Amino acid sequence: MDYITRSYVERVESLEKLKADLLPLVGDDILAKSFVSQVESEIAQYGIKLSRLQSKSLDALKCIQCSRFEDKNNCKTIRLGVHICALCMRTISEMLVASEFEEKYEIPEGTIKQHATSPADPLSAFKEAGMLRKSGRNWLIHRLLWDLFYAEKYSHKAKLPK
Ligand SMILES: [Zn+2]
C-alpha cells in the first residue's frame, strides 16, 4: 500500500474508532450527535478519496487475511474479489506437520513431540505465539522455529554437502 492510501486508511480507522466512542453518548449529549455526523461525513469523504485512488491504481488488491493493499502481482485470487497476499500465503504455508519439519531439516523423528511435551517445555513461548500447536494427533510447527530454536542445535547437519 502506498503512503497516501495507508494514511487515508489509518485516518478512516481512527475516525471509526472515534465514532464508536461517541455513539454511546448520543442519547444524553446534543453535541455528541452533531459531532457523530461530522465524523461520518469525514469518513465518507475519505471513502471517496480512497475509491479514486484505487481506481487509479488498479494493481493494488486488498488481502482478505491482513487487510493490506498489495500489488496484484503479489496476491493470489481465490475467487472474484477475494485475494490473499504473498506474505499471508507464506505465513500459512510455513506451518508444517512435525514429521515434515523433521524430514525437511534432517532432525531425528519425534524430536518436536518430545520437546513439545517435555515437562521443561522449552517451546512454550512458541506455543503461546501459535507457532507450535497440537492438531489432532499431530503437532503443527512453523518453519521459523528452525531459525529461532533448532538451527543452533542441528545446523551442523544443514551444513553438510548435499
Ligand atoms: Zn495479507
Boltz pocket constraint, residues with backbone or C-beta under 6 A from the ligand:
constraints:
  - pocket:
      binder: B
      contacts: [[A, 63], [A, 64], [A, 65], [A, 66], [A, 67], [A, 68], [A, 84], [A, 85], [A, 86], [A, 87], [A, 88], [A, 89]]
      max_distance: 6.0
